[in-house]
Amino acid sequence: MRLLEYQVKGIFNDYGIKIPDSTFISSLDDIENAVEKIGNYSVIKAQVPMGKRGKAGGIKFSKTKEEAIKQAKALLGSRLNEYTVHALLIEEKLDISDEYYLSVITDTQRQSPMVIVSSKGGIDIEETAKQSPEKILRLSVDPLYGLSSYQILHLITLAGFKSSILAKCVKLIKTLYKIYWEKDCQLVEINPLVVTKNGELSAADAKMIVDDNAIFRQIEMKSLRQLNETQKKVESARINYIPMDGDIGIIGTGAGMAMVNLDQIAHFGGKPANFMDVGPSINVHGAKAGLDILFRRKDLKALLISGYTGSRLDIFANDIIDALNENPDIKIPIVIRLQGRNEEKAHEILKNCKYKNIHFCDDFDRAAELVVQLSRNE
Amino acid sequence: MSILVNKETRLIVQGITGKYGAFYSKANKDYGTQVVAGVSPGKGGSTINDIPVFDTVLGAKKDFQIDASIIWVPGPYAKEAAFEAIDAGIGVIICPVDGIPVKDSMLIMRKLKDSDSIFIGPNTPGIITPGVFIAGFMPGHAFTPGNVGIASRSGTLTYQVGSLLTKAGIGQSTALGIGGDPIIGFGFIQALSYFENDPDTSVIVLICEIGGNQEELAAVYIKNNVTKPVITFISGKMAQSGIKMGHAGAIISGDFGSFQSKINTFRSANIPVAELLTNIPTMVTGAIEKGWQNSHVTR
C-alpha cells in the first residue's frame, strides 16, 4: 500500500520529524484560506500516488497568493497520467541550502532492511545512481539488532554530509528506521531532505509503502486507504487482479500460470485484458469473485480460464456455474482448460452447464490459440 | 532417489485442525506421506484423519521421530510457528503460508542463520518426491517417478510442467516450489546444489519468473558448479514488472529482475531457455539423449 505524501507527512509529524508548514485541501472552497495561511511563496503539490510527480506537472511554485490560487484551482481535479488529482498540499517554500537523500527499504536480496543516503538528493537521484553510484551509500541492517547511532554516523560521514547537520541527521535516520520497523514499511523515503539557509532540516517530500500483508496489525493504515469497489472485492477475496488494455480476459490458477496465460495470448497474436490470479483462494470461492469482476467489464471479447492447481477444482467449477447464472447478459466465448485436484468432478459439474458458448480444451497452447481465434469472431 | 524428502521422511503438520491443515494432511497422507503427528495448540490429545494431535512441536517430538514439518497456520501466526519448528530442530520446514508480513519473513530468515534447518517458502506449493512423498498443495497425479529435478517459483507451473513431462513419459526425482514471496529460504542455488549431488537426478528444470534476482544468481552458480544439464523457462514477458519502490527500488535493483535481464543472463551462460512451457519435454529428452555432456560448463 502506497501512502500519499500528506499521509506520510502526518506520520512524520507524529514521530517528531520536521516537515514544511502546509495545509491539506480537497475542495475548491478551501483554497483561499490555505493560501492565506501559507503566505506569498508557496509550493502546490498534487496528492497522487505516482513517482516523478514534479516532472509530470504535479508540483507548482508560486510567488504570490493570486498565482497560488490560480495554480491550485487548475491542478485540483485535473488528471496526471492515470490519476485524478483529488487533493492538494499547499506548503511553504523552503529557503534551500542543500538537498540530501534518505531512505530505508527492504532489501529482498540480503533479506534485511537497508539504509540508503546521499548528499546529492533531489529529483535527479536516480540519474545520480546511474552516473555516479559512489555518491550513494548503503548500509545493511541486521533486523535482529536494529540500527545504531555509530553506524549512521559512519555512513553519513562517508557520504559527505556537512558536519553541522551530523547530529541532527543521526537522530532523523534513527527515527526513519523506527517508522520503517514499527509501521511495517517496505519503503520510507525522504527526498529531498532540505537543509535550509538557517541550518534547519525539513522533509520536503516523503514516500512510504506499507507491506500489504501487515495491514492486519497496522489498523490506522486501513483508514488511510482509498479503495474502489473492485479493489475492495479483490482484497476481500484474496485474489490478484491488474486490468490491462486488451480484450481477452484471463483467469489463472496462480501468479505464474496467469503470467504464462498473458505470454501465450501475446504469442498467438491476442491482447490480454487483464492479469488475474485466483490461486490463493480457489478453495474459498476466489474464482467466483474473479469472474464477477471480469463479467462486469464490457470490453471483453473472450475469456480464457486456464490452469493447473492443487486446490479444489470442484469448487472452481461450481463458481463458474454460479457466476454465469448470476450474469445472464454474458455472451462471450469462454475457453476452459482446468487440470489438477478433483478435475474429473469439475468436468462432470461443467458438463451440465447451460451456458452454450463454452469451449473445453485440454491442450495447454491450443487453449490460448483458441481463445484468440474466438475473440476475433466477436 | 530424490532430494530433501523420501519415503522415510516423517512429517508433522503445524496447524492440522485448520481448514488447510485438515484437508491437505489427509491428501498428503493418502498419497503415501508418513504424516506422523499434528500440532494445534489447545487440541493436544485429540486425533484428526487418524493422526495424533499435540499442543506443541516439542510435545510431538517426545513420541515421534520427526524429519520435516509443514506449516498451515494463517499469515499473522506463521512467524511463531516457524520459530517453533526451528527451535525444535526440525530438519526440513515447508511453509505454504501466503500472506506473511515481510518483516516476519526477515526475522524467520535471520533465525535460520543460527540453525541447521532448511526452510522452503514462504508461499511454496510444497514438495513432491513422486510415488512416495508430498507435503503441500502438489496434486500427485501430475507427477511420476523418474530423473528430472524441478525447482520452481510458481506452484501452478510446477504442476503443469510435471504433467507435461509425465504425459511425455518422463518422470521426476523431486519437484519443489521455492516460494512466491520476495523473501524466501531455500532458493534456486540450494536446489541446484542438491540436484547436482543427487545420483538419481539427471536433468534439472528451473521454472523462473520476472522480479528478484534468483535467476541471475542461479546462472552464475550453474556456470561454476553444475555439471548436469539445466533447462529453464521464464514467465512474465508481458506482465508489468512489480511495483517500483520509489527511487530506492531503482537504486538497489538497477536493471535486475526484468524479463530481458533474465533471458540475457541465461543465454550468455549458454543455459537453454524454453520459449513455451510446452517445449520443455522435448528439450529434456534432448538433454537426456546428449547424456551428461553439458554445454554450459566451462571449468
Interface residues (C-beta under 8 A of the other chain):
Chain A: R2 G51 Y101 S103 I105 T106 D107 T108 Q109 Q111 S112 P113 M114 I116 I125 E126 A129 I136 R138 D142 P143 L144 W181 D184 Q186 L187 E189 N191 K207 I209 D211 N213 A214 F216 R217 R238 I242 G252 T253 G254 A255 G256 M257 M259 V260 L262 D263 Q264 I265 A266 H267 P272 F275 G279 P280 N283 G307 Y308 T309 G310 S311 Q339 G340 R341 F364 D365
Chain B: K19 Y20 F23 A27 G75 P76 D98 G99 I100 P101 V102 K103 S105 M106 L107 M109 R110 P125 G126 G136 F137 M138 P139 A142 S152 R153 S154 G155 T156 L157 Y159 Q160 S163 L164 G180 P182 I183 I207 E209 I210 G212 N213 S235 G236 K237 M238 A239 Q240 I243 K244 M245 G246 H247 A248 G249 A250 I251 I252 L276 L277 T278
